[in-house]
Amino acid sequence: MRIAMLTGGGDCPGLNAVIRAVVRKGEAFHGDEIVGFRHGWRGVIDDERVELTIAGTRGLVHRGGTILGTSRTNPYQTPDGAARVIATLARAEIDALIAIGGEDTLGVAARLGEESGVAIVGVPKTIDNDLAATDFTFGFQTAVQIATDAIDRLHTTAESHDRVMVVEVMGRHAGWIATYAGIAGGADIVLVPELPFDIADVCAHIERRHRLGANFSIVVVAEGAAPKEGTLTSQGGEVDEFGHVRLGGISNVITEEISRRTGFEARVTILGHVLRGGTPTAYDRVLATRFGIAAIDAVHDGAFGSMVALRGVRVERVPLLDAVRDLKTVDPELLGVAGFFFG
């Protein structure tokens, strides 16, 4: 078969491990030809492709980012985009396409499969871990480790200077990174999109800690965390060219309010894209490799319209539509565990 791959959306540790696994099993076991489209769906629209071989993908398992490049281009928001995608696939004689991405990338994949009959298999990718139908996405554990390491380092400087340190991590609609890193890093308060916060409660908790002898505090904030209505003015709601609200910066507002209301010295650290970069953890290398192998096997089994997913310890196939239908938010039980320590 002649099989194509693309990586879409934000870059993520582990993408190259997926690419390597697909090429390795596709070429060596199935005798496939593998084509990579550059820069996500934009590369399919513009027919920007490269041939991928075992020789050309050696040494990728530990490399961050994606050798194919990526973009947030949506064919359905581009003039004649979907038609151009179909034309490119036909011109390149592609038998099947493996789409590696998050909600937007896989949403396009599901729609192309449903409406146009494109033979597609999905691989879940997002550091936010908010894709439904899979227990974990690769890249998430790496992001959590990076955030935890940062919190560990901020603990020492916070304690040395008797400061409140506010750490902002990614998490547009779900607070998985903030919750996991907050628990692992011993944070004192964690604010997530699932639970609107009252800044007065945040400040009261910090003041209580100080009265009990703790002269510093660590506050972890997901970028999508929002205050309860009427309690605090936060972000302005500006959107980017893809219709996504621009997030990031809520921690600045929180830091200023903590300083003003408590009189304690507070500092902010926004980790931002640091969480996306660098070497994937061993866990993510293994998970990404398993997903890649499972994806190429799904293609040869004709399981189109499916996504490979982690269920418990097994990699299984689920309908693509199940993966993009609903956002996976943090389990209330896990938030309860976090609340016990942050209460």
N, C-alpha and C positions, 0 to 999 in steps of 0.2 A: 504493500500500500504506500501511497504518498501522503504523508501526514504533516500537517502544519501545527505550529505552536505560536502563541502570543502571550505576553505578560502585560496586563493593564492595571491602571490605577496607581496608587503610591508604590514606591519600591519597598522591598521587604526582605529581611534576611532569610535565606532559604530558597529564593527563586532559582538561583543557578543550580542548586541541588536537584530541583524538579527537572529542569532542562536536561541536565546530565543523565538523570535516570531514564527519562523518556527516550533520549537518543541511544543510550547504552542498550536497553532491552529492545527498542524498536529495530535498530540496525543489526545487532548481534544475534538476537533470538528470532525475530519475525522477518528479517530481511527487508525492512522498510526503508524508504527514503524520507528524511525528516527535513522540513523547511521551517525556518523561523521568520515570522513577520516582525519587523522592527517597530518599536514605539506603539504597541498596543493596537487598538482598532484603527488608529490613523494609518498605520503601516499597511493594513489590509485595504483600506480605502485607496491609498496611493500606490499599492502594489510594490511595497518596499520590503524585499525578502532576501534571506541568505540561506544557503544550504548548511545544514548542521550535520556533523559527523562525529564519531567517537574520537577520532584524532583531534578534532577541533574543540572538543568539550572536556578534555582531560583537565584535572586539577581544579574543577569548579566547586566541589562540594563545600569548601570552606570559604568561598568568596561571597561577600555581600553584594547587594544590588542585583542587577540583571544584565547579562551580556546582550540581551535583545533590546534593551531600552524600554521605556514605558511612556504612557500618556493617559490622560483622562478623556480622550476623545470618545464621543458617543455617536455611532453612525446614524442613529435616529434623530439626532439633533444637528446633523450635517446635511446640507443639500444633496439629495440623491445618495446619501451615505450607505444605506442598506443595499440599494441596487448595485453600487460600486463594489461593496464587499462581495456580493454574490458573483459579480462579473470577474473579480480578481481570483476568487477560488476556482472558478471554471477555467479561466485562462491559465492558471498555474497547475491545473489538473490535480487539485487537492481532493483526496477521498474523504478525509476527516480532519477536524480541527480540534485541538486541545486548547481551551481558554483558561488561563491561570489568572485569577483576580478576585476581587471582592464583590460587593453587592452590585455596583454599577456594571462592571465588566461581565459578570455572570448573568445579570439581568438582560443585557444585550444578547448574550449567548442563548439564553432560554427563549427569547423572542424570535431570534433568527431560526432556531430549531422549530418552534411552533408554527411560525408564519410562512417560512420559506423552505423548510425541510432540510436545512443545513445539518450535516452530521457532526454533532458537537458533543464533547465530553468536557466537564468543568473540573477545575482543581481550586479548592478554596484557599484564598490568600488575604489576610489582613492582620496587621499587628493588633487591631482593636478587639479581635476575637468575637465579633458581633454577628457573624454569619450563622444563620439557623441551620439545623440538620447536621452539624458536626460539633463534637465536643470541644475540639481545639482546632485552630488554624495555625499553620507554621508561621513563624515570625513573632507570635505573641510571647512565647517563653523568652526569646531573646530580648524583646522590649522590656519585659518585666525584670529581667536580670540587670539590664542597663539602668533602669529606674531604681532598682534596689541598691545597686552599687553607688549611685548618686546620693541616695538618702543616707546610706552608711557614712559617706564622706561629709555630708552636711550635718550629721549628728555631732561630729567632733567640733566643727567650727561654731555650731549653734551653742553647744555646751560651753565652749571657751569664752564666748562673748555674751552669754546670757541673752540670746536672741530667739525670736520666733522665725523659723525658716519656712517659707511657703514654696512648695515644689509643684510646678504644673507639668502634667504629662498628657499625652494624647488620649483621646476618647471622646469622639464627637457626640455620639448618642448613647454610649454604654461605658460604664466605668470599670471594665475588667482590669485594665493595666493599673489604674489607681488603687483598686481594691487589693489585688494580689501584691503589688509592690508595697502598699501601705502596711499590710499584714507582715510581709517578709522583712520590711525595713523598720518595723517598730514605730510607725508614725503614730501621732497622738490624735489626729483628726484626719478623716478622709472624706472628700466631697465629690459626689458622683452625679451624673445626669439623672439617674433613677430616682434620687431623693432630693428635691429642692431644699436648699438650706436657708436657715435664718442666721444672718451674720451676728445677731445679738447672742444666739446660743453658742456660736463659735467663740466669740470673745469671752463669754461667761465661763466656758470650759477652760480656756487658756488661763484666765484669772484664777480659777479654782486650782489648777495645777500649780501655779505660783504660790498660792497660799499654803499648799501642802508640801512645798519645798522644792519643786521642780522649777529651775530658773530658765528653762528653755523649752520650746515646743516645736514639733515638726507637723506641718499641715500639708497633705497631699491633695491636689486638686486636679480632676479631669478637666480638659479644655472645654467640655460641653456642660460642666456643672452650672446650675442656674439658681439664683436666689428665689425664695418664696415670693409670690406676687406682692408688691408693695413694700418689700423690706430693703431693697437695695437696687440701685441703677447699675446695670452691667453693660453688656455689649450692644452695639448699635444695629446689628442685623444686616450689615453689608454683605452682598453675595458676590461670588466670583463668576467667571464666564461660563461655568458649567451649572450655575444655579445653586451651588452650595453656599450656605452661610459661612462667612469667614469667622473662624473661631480663634481662640488663643488670646490671652490677655486678661481673662477673668481673674487670674491670680494677682495681677497688679492692683485691681480694685480691692480685692480681699486684703492684700498686704497693707494698703493705705488705710483701710477701715480698722484693721487690727491695731495699727500704730495710733490712730486717732482716738479710738475708743478705750484702749487699755493703757496707753502710754508706754508700752513695751517697744523696744527696738525690733523691727521686723524687716526681713530681706526676702526677695523673691528670686527663684531660679526657674526659668522656663526651659525644659529639656527639648521640647519640639522635635525637630527632625533628627536629633542625635539618637532617638529611639529607633529610627529606621535603619541606621547605618551600621557598617562594620560586619564583623564575623558572626555568623549564626552560632548559637549554642549547639552542643551535641544533640540535645533533644530535637531541635528544629531541623538539624541536618538529617537525622533519622526519619522524622515525620515527613519531611519534604521528599526524601528519597522513596519512601513507601508510597506516597501519593503519586509520584511520577510513574512508578512501576504499575500501580493500580490503574492509572489513567490509560496507559498504552494497552494494558490488558482489556480494559473496558472497550476501547476502540475495536480491538480484534474480536471481541464478543458481540459487537454490534449494539452495545448498550448506550446508544445515543440519546441525548436529552437527560443524561444522568450526571451526577457529580460524585467524585470520590469523597468519602467523609470518615472521620474517626468516630467510632462508636465504642466506648469503653476502651479495649485494647485492640480492637479489630478495625481494619479499614474496609468499609462497605460502600455500596453504591446507593445513592438516594436520588430522587427526581430533582433536576435543576430548579424547578419551580418551588419545591419545598425549601430550598436553600435561600431563595431571594424573596419569599413571600412575606416573612416577618423578621424583624430585628431581634437578635438574641441579646437580651439585657442580663445583667448580673442576677444570679439566683438569689431570691430573698433570704434563703438560709445562709448563704455566704455573707450577705450584707449583715445578717444577724450576728454571725461570728465576728465580723469586723466591728460592729456596733458595741459588742461586749468590751472591746479594748479601747474604742474611741469615744464611748458614751459620755 
